[in-house]
């Protein structure tokens, strides 16, 4: 019987920043690399709010050799005077109280994104130390916190200065985070994204660990964002840009868009007060409505439609668009604390009117571009209707089904309960044969790959469809591809890429993910794509008729496995899937009860587009530069020697 009691003394009060340290996930999400970098974003966000209000044109982020990060802005400097209500310096409240800041009214910030006022304090709470230096009213002020937000140096005046702004330097607490190593490329991508969104503001990144320094500044803002996103794609239209301020709602709308040839999906990024709204919301709804209406009305008025009006999907095929709106704090509404979806109602009408009126005028003034765009939209409509008709005929005609050419390598699943089915795309015939023996015949299908797949970012559509393995993959999944892809028709709830744990395996994963991202993006965004993680080691021994074994997926787990198996153990180092027998492959990599899978997700679509353009595009010089800048060949050489 439990002797736990529940009385008045059971109620625990967490004072100051203790609540943040106790439950960091409530404030920054996971305490992995994502949460770690969120500490920087909170401080950078404050600097950006100053720049958006017209105070300062340069924001500098520095990673120091001791693993700390410094963020310097040229803003007004956090106020250092005594807050009458609290009787403490205002700057101290900002870094030690969760709901203290200048963003709860529009007197200091009209369009701030940091609505809840907890950012700076959370960064402080999760740091070994945090130093604040304020350059304000011709004086330098300083205070310091240590051990999770405990004030150790009260606000002090250090002397005169001609500078203006705030410098925050902090070092993350290794007791909180699984890693405290800041990643240069993650920080650079975040700063570059913000530089695109705030045209003319300079973002400087310095890494004292490597001596690297980069500057991001884009005078044309969103237009340069689109140019960067589309990279080597073949443009159908120039970059089209609109910018307008609505006096009644006080909403500022900025939109850049471009259509490209050979692209079968849409790429739309939306922002509200510089916060990326991953789940869209009222501004995206307004954009889609206004775009559809503008294209249809123009096409109809000019006699360019050949039948039905165009659907939204027909019109958005091949578009890249960036929507950035700035909303006063008093009407800024998000669906939840994560700020993934904007719900401010008035924004729908505002954005819809902007895109409709301005795009209609643009098309009228640029007839040649308008004709090219309408012809593309009509072709998309015709392709969609033809695909729908072919699908209906295929469903009703046995002959059509027989004409579908499938690779003889495919071993299908027997069940028609499609969402329970799993398709394993396996590297090599040998591993494919082993997987067939170890699979669950009812729900698991196996498709072995011979050699490396095509790079679908660099080949024509005709060549893609002539490739037997991709044609098989498209038909096996059963939902079409490109503009005709319909996720409701998929035959597999999970599509699992299963390759060797080496560089060739990683390359195959990249090629397949590029295909899915380009031609079946909804599979990725809806969480249907997975990567199997086979073990690296098997530690085993035999004691009489008894076999003892443990699998390990890392060197750390290997040491644990050795201890569990005990003296006299032997080790299998798996260099490929083919080195496992059917039982081993099943119990480590295929059996849902014991396997390890990684779900593929798009956390940063901007970064995904950049990586695909660089690593999978036709420009080898871009790829070479990225490899030279990001790959440590000393580490690679060491890895290869260990493998040999």
C-alpha positions in Angstrom: 0.0 0.0 0.0 1.3 3.4 -0.9 2.2 5.8 1.9 2.2 8.9 -0.3 0.2 11.7 1.1 -1.6 14.6 -0.7 -2.0 17.7 1.4 -1.2 21.4 1.4 2.5 20.7 1.6 2.3 18.6 -1.6 1.7 21.7 -3.6 5.1 22.8 -5.0 5.7 26.4 -6.1 8.4 27.0 -8.6 9.8 30.5 -8.2 11.4 32.7 -10.8 12.9 30.7 -13.6 12.8 27.3 -11.8 9.7 26.3 -13.8 11.6 26.7 -17.0 14.4 24.4 -15.8 11.9 21.9 -14.5 9.9 21.7 -17.7 12.1 23.2 -20.5 10.0 21.4 -23.2 7.1 23.7 -22.4 9.1 26.7 -23.5 11.5 25.6 -26.2 10.3 22.2 -27.3 12.8 19.3 -27.3 16.1 19.7 -25.5 18.1 18.5 -28.5 19.8 20.5 -31.2 16.5 22.1 -32.1 15.8 23.4 -28.6 19.4 24.5 -28.2 19.3 26.8 -31.2 15.9 28.1 -30.1 17.9 29.9 -27.4 19.6 32.0 -30.1 16.4 32.6 -32.0 14.8 34.2 -28.9 17.6 36.7 -28.5 17.9 37.3 -32.2 14.2 37.9 -32.3 14.5 40.7 -29.9 17.2 42.3 -32.0 15.0 41.9 -35.1 12.0 43.6 -33.4 14.3 46.6 -32.9 15.3 46.6 -36.5 11.7 46.3 -37.7 10.9 49.5 -35.7 13.7 51.3 -37.5 16.4 51.1 -34.8 19.7 49.7 -36.2 20.6 48.0 -39.5 23.1 45.4 -38.3 22.6 42.3 -36.1 25.7 40.2 -35.3 25.8 36.7 -34.0 29.1 35.3 -32.7 29.9 31.7 -31.6 32.8 31.9 -29.2 35.5 29.2 -28.6 34.1 28.4 -25.2 30.8 27.3 -26.8 28.9 30.5 -25.8 26.9 32.7 -28.2 26.7 36.5 -28.4 24.0 38.5 -30.1 24.7 42.2 -30.7 22.2 44.7 -32.1 22.2 48.4 -32.8 18.8 49.1 -31.3 17.7 51.5 -28.6 19.3 49.4 -25.8 17.1 47.6 -23.2 15.9 50.3 -20.7 18.0 50.3 -17.6 15.8 52.6 -15.5 13.8 51.4 -12.4 10.4 50.0 -13.2 8.0 51.8 -10.9 5.7 48.9 -10.5 8.4 46.3 -9.6 11.0 48.6 -8.1 13.8 46.9 -10.2 15.8 47.8 -13.3 13.8 47.1 -16.4 16.6 45.2 -18.0 16.7 42.9 -15.0 13.0 42.1 -15.4 13.4 41.2 -19.1 15.9 38.5 -18.2 14.5 37.2 -15.0 10.7 37.3 -15.3 8.8 35.2 -17.8 6.2 37.7 -18.8 8.1 41.0 -18.8 8.9 42.9 -22.0 7.9 45.7 -24.3 5.6 43.5 -26.5 2.4 43.5 -24.6 1.3 46.9 -26.0 2.0 48.7 -29.3 3.8 51.6 -27.6 7.2 50.0 -28.0 6.7 47.5 -30.8 3.9 47.7 -33.4 4.6 44.4 -35.2 6.6 42.2 -32.8 6.5 38.5 -33.2 7.5 37.6 -29.6 4.0 38.0 -28.3 4.4 36.2 -25.0 7.4 38.0 -23.7 9.2 34.9 -22.3 12.2 34.5 -24.7 15.0 36.3 -23.1 14.2 34.9 -19.6 14.0 31.3 -21.0 17.4 31.6 -22.6 18.7 32.9 -19.3 17.1 30.0 -17.3 18.7 27.4 -19.5 22.2 28.8 -19.5 25.3 28.3 -17.4 25.8 32.0 -17.6 24.2 35.0 -19.4 25.9 38.4 -19.7 24.0 41.5 -20.7 25.8 44.7 -21.8 23.6 47.7 -22.7 24.7 50.7 -24.6 22.1 53.3 -23.6 22.0 57.1 -23.3 25.8 57.4 -23.7 26.6 54.9 -21.0 27.6 51.2 -20.8 25.6 49.1 -18.4 26.2 45.5 -17.4 24.7 42.7 -15.4 25.4 38.9 -15.2 23.5 35.8 -14.4 24.8 32.3 -13.6 23.6 28.8 -12.9 20.2 29.1 -14.6 19.3 32.7 -14.1 20.6 33.6 -10.7 21.7 37.3 -10.6 25.4 37.4 -9.6 26.3 40.9 -10.8 23.7 43.6 -10.3 23.2 46.3 -12.9 26.4 48.4 -12.9 27.6 51.4 -14.9 30.9 50.8 -16.7 31.6 54.1 -18.4 30.7 56.3 -21.4 30.2 55.1 -24.9 29.0 56.4 -28.3 27.5 53.0 -29.2 23.8 52.1 -29.0 22.3 48.7 -28.6 22.4 45.5 -26.6 24.9 42.6 -26.4 23.7 39.3 -24.9 26.2 36.5 -24.4 25.1 33.2 -23.0 26.4 29.6 -22.7 23.8 26.8 -22.7 23.6 24.4 -19.8 24.9 20.8 -20.6 22.7 19.5 -17.8 19.6 20.6 -19.8 20.6 19.8 -23.4 21.6 16.6 -25.0 24.1 18.6 -27.1 25.5 22.1 -26.5 27.4 22.4 -29.8 25.9 25.1 -32.0 25.8 24.3 -35.7 27.1 27.0 -38.0 25.0 26.0 -41.0 21.8 26.0 -38.9 22.5 29.5 -37.6 23.5 30.8 -41.0 20.3 29.5 -42.6 18.2 31.2 -39.9 20.0 34.5 -40.3 19.8 34.3 -44.1 16.0 33.6 -44.0 15.5 36.7 -41.8 17.7 38.8 -44.0 15.4 37.9 -46.9 12.4 38.9 -44.9 13.8 42.3 -43.7 15.3 43.8 -46.8 18.2 46.1 -46.1 19.1 44.8 -42.6 22.5 43.2 -42.3 23.0 39.9 -40.5 26.6 39.0 -39.6 27.7 35.6 -38.4 31.1 35.0 -36.8 32.4 31.6 -35.7 35.5 32.0 -33.6 35.8 28.2 -33.5 36.7 28.0 -37.2 37.4 31.7 -38.1 34.5 31.7 -40.4 32.5 34.9 -41.1 29.5 35.4 -43.3 27.2 38.4 -44.0 23.7 38.3 -45.2 21.9 41.4 -46.6 19.3 41.6 -49.3 18.1 45.0 -50.5 15.3 43.5 -52.5 14.2 41.1 -49.7 11.6 38.6 -50.8 12.5 38.9 -54.5 16.0 37.7 -53.7 14.4 35.0 -51.5 12.5 33.7 -54.5 15.6 33.8 -56.7 17.6 31.8 -54.1 14.8 29.3 -53.7 14.4 28.6 -57.4 18.1 28.4 -58.1 18.6 26.5 -61.4 14.9 25.9 -62.2 13.7 27.0 -65.6 11.6 30.2 -65.0 8.2 30.6 -66.8 7.7 34.1 -65.4 9.9 36.7 -63.9 9.7 37.3 -60.2 6.5 39.2 -59.5 6.4 41.4 -56.4 3.6 43.2 -54.5 3.7 45.4 -51.4 0.8 47.2 -49.9 -0.3 48.7 -46.5 -4.0 48.6 -45.6 -4.9 51.6 -43.6 -8.1 50.2 -42.1 -6.7 47.0 -40.7 -3.1 48.3 -40.3 -1.9 45.1 -42.0 1.1 45.3 -44.3 1.3 42.7 -47.0 4.3 41.7 -49.1 4.3 39.0 -51.7 6.8 37.7 -54.2 6.1 34.8 -56.6 7.4 33.1 -59.6 6.3 30.2 -61.8 8.8 27.6 -63.1 8.7 25.0 -65.8 9.2 21.3 -65.0 7.8 21.7 -61.4 4.7 19.7 -60.5 4.0 21.0 -57.0 3.6 24.3 -55.2 6.0 25.9 -52.7 4.4 28.5 -50.6 6.1 29.9 -47.5 4.1 32.3 -45.2 5.2 34.5 -42.4 3.4 36.7 -39.8 5.6 39.3 -38.1 8.6 37.2 -39.4 7.4 34.1 -37.7 7.1 31.2 -40.2 3.6 29.9 -40.1 4.3 26.2 -41.1 0.6 25.3 -41.0 -0.5 28.3 -43.0 -3.6 30.1 -41.9 -5.7 33.2 -42.9 -3.0 34.8 -45.0 -2.4 31.7 -47.1 -6.1 31.2 -47.5 -6.4 34.8 -48.7 -3.5 34.3 -51.1 -4.9 31.1 -52.6 -8.4 32.6 -53.0 -7.1 35.8 -54.6 -4.7 34.0 -56.9 -7.4 31.5 -58.2 -9.9 34.3 -58.8 -7.4 36.6 -60.5 -6.2 33.9 -63.0 -9.7 32.6 -63.7 -11.2 36.1 -64.3 -8.3 37.2 -66.5 -8.4 33.9 -68.6 -12.2 34.1 -68.9 -12.3 37.8 -69.9 -9.7 37.1 -72.6 -11.3 34.0 -74.0 -8.5 31.7 -72.9 -10.4 29.0 -71.1 -11.3 25.9 -73.0 -14.2 24.7 -70.9 -14.4 24.6 -67.1 -12.8 27.2 -64.8 -9.4 26.3 -63.5 -9.1 24.7 -60.1 -6.7 26.1 -57.5 -4.3 23.1 -57.9 -4.1 23.8 -61.7 -3.2 27.4 -61.0 -0.6 26.7 -58.3 1.3 24.0 -60.1 4.9 25.2 -60.5 4.5 28.3 -58.2 7.0 29.5 -55.6 5.5 32.2 -53.4 6.6 34.0 -50.2 3.9 35.7 -48.2 5.0 38.0 -45.5 2.6 40.1 -43.5 3.1 42.5 -40.6 0.1 42.7 -38.1 -0.4 45.0 -35.1 0.0 43.1 -31.9 -3.6 43.8 -30.7 -5.1 41.7 -33.6 -2.4 39.1 -34.0 -3.9 35.7 -33.4 -2.3 32.2 -33.7 -4.0 28.8 -33.3 -1.6 27.8 -30.5 1.5 28.6 -28.6 3.7 27.1 -31.3 2.4 29.9 -33.7 2.3 27.5 -36.6 -1.1 28.8 -37.9 -2.3 32.4 -38.2 -6.0 32.8 -37.3 -6.5 36.6 -37.6 -9.8 36.8 -39.6 -9.3 40.2 -41.3 -6.1 39.0 -42.9 -7.9 36.7 -45.3 -9.7 39.6 -46.9 -6.7 41.9 -46.9 -4.3 39.4 -48.6 -7.0 38.2 -51.0 -7.6 41.8 -52.2 -3.9 42.6 -52.6 -3.1 39.5 -54.7 -6.3 39.8 -56.8 -6.0 43.5 -57.6 -2.3 43.7 -58.1 -2.0 40.4 -60.1 -4.9 41.4 -62.3 -3.2 44.7 -63.1 0.1 42.9 -63.7 -1.4 40.4 -66.1 -3.2 43.2 -68.0 0.1 45.1 -68.4 2.2 42.1 -69.3 0.1 40.2 -71.9 2.9 37.9 -73.1 3.7 36.7 -69.6 0.0 36.3 -68.9 -0.5 34.1 -72.0 2.4 31.8 -71.0 1.0 31.5 -67.5 -2.6 30.8 -68.6 -1.4 28.2 -71.1 0.5 26.4 -68.4 -2.5 26.4 -66.1 -4.8 25.1 -68.8 -2.2 22.3 -69.6 -2.2 21.4 -65.9 -6.0 21.2 -66.0 -5.9 19.0 -69.1 -3.2 16.7 -67.6 -5.2 16.4 -64.4 -8.5 15.6 -66.2 -6.7 13.1 -68.5 -5.1 11.4 -65.4 -8.4 11.2 -63.7 -10.0 9.6 -66.8 -7.1 7.1 -67.2 -7.4 6.2 -63.5 -11.1 5.5 -63.8 -10.6 3.4 -66.9 -7.8 1.5 -65.2 -10.1 0.7 -62.3 -12.8 -0.7 -64.6 -10.7 -2.4 -67.3 -8.8 -5.6 -66.7 -6.9 -5.0 -69.9 -5.6 -1.7 -68.6 -4.5 -3.3 -65.4 -2.6 -6.0 -67.4 -0.8 -3.3 -69.5 0.8 -1.8 -66.4 4.5 -2.9 -66.6 6.0 -3.8 -63.2 9.4 -4.9 -62.4 9.6 -8.6 -61.7 11.6 -7.7 -58.6 8.5 -6.5 -56.7 7.1 -8.8 -54.1 3.7 -7.3 -53.2 1.9 -7.4 -49.9 -1.2 -9.6 -49.8 -3.5 -7.3 -47.8 -5.9 -4.8 -49.2 -5.9 -2.9 -45.9 -3.6 -0.4 -47.4 -2.9 1.8 -44.4 -1.5 -1.2 -42.6 0.8 -2.2 -45.5 4.5 -1.3 -45.7 6.6 -1.0 -48.7 10.4 -1.7 -48.2 12.6 -0.2 -50.8 15.8 -2.3 -50.3 19.3 -1.7 -51.5 20.5 -4.6 -53.7 19.1 -7.9 -54.8 20.9 -9.9 -52.1 19.4 -7.8 -49.2 16.1 -7.9 -51.1 16.1 -11.7 -51.2 16.8 -11.8 -47.4 14.1 -9.3 -46.7 11.6 -11.4 -48.7 12.3 -14.4 -46.4 12.0 -12.3 -43.3 8.9 -10.2 -44.2 5.4 -10.4 -43.0 3.7 -11.6 -46.2 0.4 -10.1 -45.4 1.4 -6.5 -44.9 5.0 -6.1 -46.1 6.1 -5.6 -49.7 9.7 -5.7 -51.0 11.1 -3.7 -53.9 14.9 -4.3 -54.4 16.9 -1.6 -56.2 19.6 -2.5 -58.7 22.4 0.1 -58.4 21.7 3.7 -57.6 18.4 5.4 -58.6 18.2 8.3 -61.0 18.7 11.8 -59.8 15.2 12.9 -60.5 16.1 16.6 -59.9 18.3 16.5 -63.0 16.5 14.2 -65.5 13.5 14.8 -67.8 10.1 13.4 -67.0 10.3 11.1 -70.0 13.5 9.5 -68.8 12.0 9.1 -65.3 9.0 7.2 -66.6 11.2 5.0 -68.8 13.2 4.0 -65.7 11.8 0.6 -64.8 12.3 0.9 -61.0 10.8 4.4 -60.7 7.9 3.3 -63.0 7.4 0.3 -60.7 7.6 2.5 -57.6 5.0 4.9 -58.9 2.6 2.1 -59.9 3.2 0.2 -56.6 2.3 3.2 -54.5 -0.7 3.6 -56.6 -1.5 7.3 -56.2 0.0 8.8 -59.4 2.8 11.4 -59.3 3.5 15.0 -59.8 0.4 17.1 -60.4 -1.8 14.0 -60.5 -0.7 12.6 -57.2 -3.7 11.8 -54.9 -2.6 10.8 -51.4 -6.0 9.2 -50.8 -5.1 6.4 -53.3 -1.8 5.2 -51.7 -1.5 1.5 -51.1 1.0 1.7 -48.2 0.7 3.5 -44.9 4.5 3.3 -44.5 7.1 3.5 -47.3 10.4 2.5 -45.8 13.8 3.1 -47.3 16.2 0.3 -46.2 19.9 0.7 -47.2 23.3 -0.2 -46.0 24.8 2.0 -43.2 27.5 3.5 -45.4 28.0 6.4 -47.9 26.4 4.5 -50.8 23.4 3.8 -48.7 23.2 7.4 -47.7 23.4 8.4 -51.3 20.6 6.1 -52.3 18.4 7.5 -49.4 19.1 11.1 -50.8 18.1 10.1 -54.3 14.9 8.5 -53.2 14.0 11.3 -50.9 14.6 13.8 -53.7 12.1 11.8 -55.9 9.5 11.7 -53.1 10.0 15.4 -52.4 9.7 16.5 -56.0 6.9 14.2 -57.2 5.0 13.0 -54.1 5.7 15.7 -51.5 2.5 14.9 -49.6 3.9 11.5 -48.7 6.6 13.4 -46.8 4.5 16.1 -45.3 1.8 13.6 -44.2 4.4 11.4 -42.5 4.4 8.3 -44.7 8.1 8.1 -45.5 10.5 6.3 -43.2 14.2 5.3 -43.1 15.1 1.9 -41.6 18.0 1.9 -39.1 19.8 -1.4 -39.2 22.2 -2.2 -36.4 25.9 -1.8 -36.8 26.9 -4.6 -34.4 25.8 -8.0 -33.1 27.5 -9.2 -29.9 26.9 -12.9 -29.2 28.2 -16.0 -27.6 27.0 -19.6 -27.0 26.7 -21.3 -23.7 25.9 -24.9 -24.3 22.7 -25.0 -26.3 21.9 -21.4 -25.2 22.6 -18.5 -27.5 23.1 -15.0 -26.0 23.1 -12.0 -28.3 22.6 -8.2 -28.2 22.4 -5.7 -31.1 24.0 -2.3 -31.1 23.3 0.8 -33.2 26.2 2.8 -32.0 29.7 2.5 -30.4 28.1 3.5 -27.1 25.5 0.8 -27.4 28.3 -1.7 -28.4 30.0 -1.2 -25.0 26.7 -1.8 -23.2 26.0 -4.9 -25.3 29.5 -6.3 -24.5 28.7 -6.1 -20.8 25.3 -7.6 -21.1 26.6 -10.6 -23.1 29.6 -11.0 -20.8 33.0 -12.6 -21.2 33.8 -14.6 -24.2 31.7 -12.6 -26.6 32.2 -12.3 -30.3 31.2 -9.3 -32.5 29.7 -9.1 -36.0 30.3 -5.7 -37.6 27.5 -5.3 -40.2 28.8 -3.5 -43.2 25.7 -4.1 -45.2 22.2 -5.5 -45.0 23.3 -8.6 -47.0 25.5 -9.7 -44.1 22.4 -10.5 -41.9 20.3 -13.6 -42.3 16.5 -13.4 -42.6 15.9 -13.8 -38.9 18.4 -11.2 -37.9 17.1 -8.7 -40.5 13.5 -9.3 -39.4 14.1 -8.9 -35.7 16.3 -5.8 -36.0 15.0 -3.9 -39.0 11.6 -5.2 -40.1 9.6 -6.4 -37.2 7.4 -3.4 -35.9 7.9 -4.7 -32.3 11.7 -4.5 -32.3 12.9 -2.3 -35.2 14.1 1.3 -35.3 12.6 3.6 -37.9 13.2 7.3 -38.5 10.2 9.3 -39.8 11.1 11.7 -42.5 9.8 15.2 -41.9 10.3 18.7 -43.2 11.2 20.9 -40.3 12.8 23.7 -42.4 11.4 23.8 -46.0 13.7 26.7 -46.8 16.7 24.6 -45.9 15.4 21.6 -47.9 15.0 23.6 -51.0 18.5 25.0 -50.7 20.0 21.6 -50.1 18.2 20.0 -53.1 19.2 22.9 -55.4 22.8 22.6 -54.4 23.4 18.9 -53.9 21.1 17.5 -56.6 21.1 20.3 -59.1 23.0 20.5 -62.4 25.7 23.0 -61.2 28.6 20.9 -60.1 30.5 24.0 -58.9 27.8 24.7 -56.2 27.9 21.1 -55.1 31.7 21.1 -54.9 31.8 24.4 -52.9 29.2 23.0 -50.4 31.3 19.8 -49.9 34.5 21.8 -49.4 32.8 24.1 -46.9 31.0 21.4 -44.9 32.8 18.1 -45.1 35.7 17.4 -42.9 37.9 15.1 -45.1 40.1 14.2 -42.1 37.1 12.7 -40.4 36.0 10.9 -43.7 39.5 9.4 -44.1 39.5 8.2 -40.5 36.1 6.6 -41.0 37.2 4.8 -44.2 40.3 3.4 -42.5 38.1 2.1 -39.6 35.7 0.5 -42.1 38.6 -1.2 -44.0 
